[in-house]
Amino acid sequence: MYLPSRMTMRLIAAGAFVLIATAMHSPLGPKLAALHASMVGLV
């Protein structure tokens, strides 16, 4: 099984944070937040 390194996890977390921050200012915010939540659930 592939286990991502700490750096990879940091990049994923940073990307997720930017996505959430952008969604907060977007009219599609709730949909993006739900999509992101489902993506995190799969990880």
Backbone as JSON Lines, residues from 0, in Angstrom:
{"i":0,"aa":"M","n":[0.84,-1.19,0.0],"ca":[0.0,0.0,0.0],"c":[0.88,1.24,0.0]}
{"i":1,"aa":"Y","n":[0.44,2.24,-0.74],"ca":[1.21,3.48,-0.83],"c":[0.84,4.43,0.3]}
{"i":2,"aa":"L","n":[1.84,4.84,1.06],"ca":[1.61,5.81,2.13],"c":[2.3,7.11,1.77]}
{"i":3,"aa":"P","n":[1.53,8.17,1.55],"ca":[2.11,9.46,1.17],"c":[3.02,10.02,2.26]}
{"i":4,"aa":"S","n":[4.04,10.73,1.83],"ca":[4.99,11.31,2.78],"c":[4.36,12.5,3.5]}
{"i":5,"aa":"R","n":[5.05,12.99,4.51],"ca":[4.53,14.15,5.25],"c":[4.41,15.36,4.33]}
{"i":6,"aa":"M","n":[5.38,15.51,3.42],"ca":[5.35,16.66,2.52],"c":[4.11,16.59,1.63]}
{"i":7,"aa":"T","n":[3.82,15.37,1.15],"ca":[2.64,15.21,0.3],"c":[1.38,15.55,1.08]}
{"i":8,"aa":"M","n":[1.32,15.1,2.31],"ca":[0.16,15.38,3.15],"c":[0.01,16.87,3.39]}
{"i":9,"aa":"R","n":[1.14,17.55,3.56],"ca":[1.1,19.01,3.78],"c":[0.57,19.71,2.54]}
{"i":10,"aa":"L","n":[1.0,19.25,1.36],"ca":[0.54,19.86,0.11],"c":[-0.96,19.64,-0.06]}
{"i":11,"aa":"I","n":[-1.43,18.44,0.28],"ca":[-2.85,18.13,0.18],"c":[-3.64,19.02,1.15]}
{"i":12,"aa":"A","n":[-3.13,19.16,2.37],"ca":[-3.8,19.98,3.38],"c":[-3.84,21.44,2.94]}
{"i":13,"aa":"A","n":[-2.73,21.92,2.37],"ca":[-2.67,23.31,1.91],"c":[-3.66,23.52,0.77]}
{"i":14,"aa":"G","n":[-3.71,22.56,-0.15],"ca":[-4.65,22.67,-1.27],"c":[-6.08,22.67,-0.78]}
{"i":15,"aa":"A","n":[-6.36,21.83,0.21],"ca":[-7.71,21.76,0.77],"c":[-8.07,23.08,1.45]}
{"i":16,"aa":"F","n":[-7.12,23.67,2.16],"ca":[-7.36,24.93,2.85],"c":[-7.68,26.04,1.85]}
{"i":17,"aa":"V","n":[-6.9,26.1,0.76],"ca":[-7.14,27.12,-0.27],"c":[-8.5,26.9,-0.92]}
{"i":18,"aa":"L","n":[-8.84,25.63,-1.16],"ca":[-10.14,25.33,-1.78],"c":[-11.28,25.78,-0.89]}
{"i":19,"aa":"I","n":[-11.17,25.5,0.41],"ca":[-12.21,25.89,1.36],"c":[-12.29,27.42,1.46]}
{"i":20,"aa":"A","n":[-11.13,28.07,1.53],"ca":[-11.11,29.53,1.63],"c":[-11.76,30.16,0.41]}
{"i":21,"aa":"T","n":[-11.49,29.6,-0.77],"ca":[-12.09,30.11,-2.01],"c":[-13.59,29.85,-2.0]}
{"i":22,"aa":"A","n":[-13.99,28.68,-1.54],"ca":[-15.41,28.32,-1.52],"c":[-16.2,29.26,-0.62]}
{"i":23,"aa":"M","n":[-15.58,29.75,0.44],"ca":[-16.27,30.63,1.38],"c":[-16.73,31.91,0.68]}
{"i":24,"aa":"H","n":[-16.0,32.33,-0.37],"ca":[-16.32,33.57,-1.07],"c":[-17.03,33.29,-2.39]}
{"i":25,"aa":"S","n":[-17.44,32.05,-2.58],"ca":[-18.08,31.66,-3.84],"c":[-19.54,31.32,-3.62]}
{"i":26,"aa":"P","n":[-20.4,31.67,-4.59],"ca":[-21.82,31.33,-4.48],"c":[-22.03,29.81,-4.48]}
{"i":27,"aa":"L","n":[-21.02,29.07,-4.95],"ca":[-21.1,27.61,-4.96],"c":[-20.46,27.03,-3.71]}
{"i":28,"aa":"G","n":[-20.17,27.87,-2.74],"ca":[-19.5,27.44,-1.52],"c":[-20.03,26.15,-0.92]}
{"i":29,"aa":"P","n":[-21.33,26.07,-0.62],"ca":[-21.88,24.85,0.0],"c":[-21.65,23.6,-0.84]}
{"i":30,"aa":"K","n":[-21.77,23.73,-2.16],"ca":[-21.57,22.56,-3.02],"c":[-20.11,22.13,-3.01]}
{"i":31,"aa":"L","n":[-19.2,23.12,-3.07],"ca":[-17.78,22.8,-3.07],"c":[-17.39,22.19,-1.73]}
{"i":32,"aa":"A","n":[-17.95,22.71,-0.65],"ca":[-17.62,22.19,0.67],"c":[-18.08,20.74,0.8]}
{"i":33,"aa":"A","n":[-19.27,20.44,0.26],"ca":[-19.79,19.08,0.31],"c":[-18.91,18.16,-0.53]}
{"i":34,"aa":"L","n":[-18.5,18.64,-1.7],"ca":[-17.64,17.85,-2.58],"c":[-16.31,17.56,-1.9]}
{"i":35,"aa":"H","n":[-15.75,18.59,-1.28],"ca":[-14.46,18.42,-0.59],"c":[-14.6,17.43,0.57]}
{"i":36,"aa":"A","n":[-15.68,17.54,1.29],"ca":[-15.91,16.63,2.42],"c":[-15.96,15.18,1.95]}
{"i":37,"aa":"S","n":[-16.6,14.96,0.8],"ca":[-16.69,13.6,0.27],"c":[-15.32,13.12,-0.19]}
{"i":38,"aa":"M","n":[-14.52,14.04,-0.75],"ca":[-13.17,13.69,-1.2],"c":[-12.3,13.3,-0.01]}
{"i":39,"aa":"V","n":[-12.38,14.08,1.06],"ca":[-11.59,13.79,2.26],"c":[-12.02,12.45,2.85]}
{"i":40,"aa":"G","n":[-13.3,12.18,2.77],"ca":[-13.81,10.92,3.3],"c":[-13.24,9.73,2.55]}
{"i":41,"aa":"L","n":[-12.95,9.92,1.26],"ca":[-12.4,8.83,0.46],"c":[-10.92,8.65,0.74]}
{"i":42,"aa":"V","n":[-10.26,9.69,1.2],"ca":[-8.82,9.61,1.49],"c":[-8.66,8.99,2.87]}
